[in-house]
Amino acid sequence: MKLHKLVTTGVSVDVDGVATAQSVVGATALILDGAFTSSTDIADMGVVSILTSPEELSTNLMGGSKVSITSASADESGITFTVVGQLPGTINDVAEVVTGPGAGLTVITDTHFANVKSVTTSGSTTGDVFVGNRAVGSAITSDFVSAWLLPSLTAHPTFGLQTYISTGGSLTYTLQVSMQPNVPEEIDPRVVNHNLLTGRTIDFESNIAVPFSGLRILFPSGTYTSGDLTVVLAESKEI
């Protein structure tokens, strides 16, 4: 039997964590100057997963968060915003083009970004815009995900699962699995929610009866308050 452990810490929410309020003229890259941005001008979205392998080696990996683009007051739907960054657990850059928000509204990417390297407009903004991971004036956030846990994919495996929330933690989680090959490289991976581990707020035990290529945890929008979630996956062969 092989044991895998994935511990994920949630993300802070900030309407301008990637880029603070700014307006631009022409097709221009926004200045990444929010609280998530490091000295290297890359905004880390803050979702951290620690994966412990069957060999007892621990690796820090980045999960991902959807990126929000918010208009301060003007209608920005006549332009697009191209968000460039990395997917969780990968080193290659990906891009998503998002139509700008209406007046005082927020749009959110489909992609979960581990970090953001640039946000570029297709033209001039009408007013100020913010980039982060939540809607302005609201606790509503974009959802976020853990890094991928990739099993060994032995022949005819069975998987036992245990999830538990750290003491005092307050969060809601859903376990998702995918059968796509190279699933961490997928911008919009095909996933299936576990039939019992969906919308859970307490510790739980279950299993997975079919082989899969990757497993991750989804934290639905606006449901994370505090704490860590640990997933223990016991992998064994059927006899």
Secondary structure, DSSP 8 states (H G I E B T S, - for coil): -EEEEEEEE-----TTSSEEEE--SSS-B----STTB-TTS-EE---EEEEE-TT--EEEEE-EEEEEEEESSS--TTSEEEEEEE-TT--SEEEEEEE---TT-EEEEEEEESEEEEEEESS--SS-EEEESB-TTSS-B--EE---B-----SSEEEEEEEEE-TT-B--BEEEEE--TTGGG-SS---EE-SSSSSB-S-EEEEE-S--SEEEEEE-TT---B-EEEEEEEEEE--
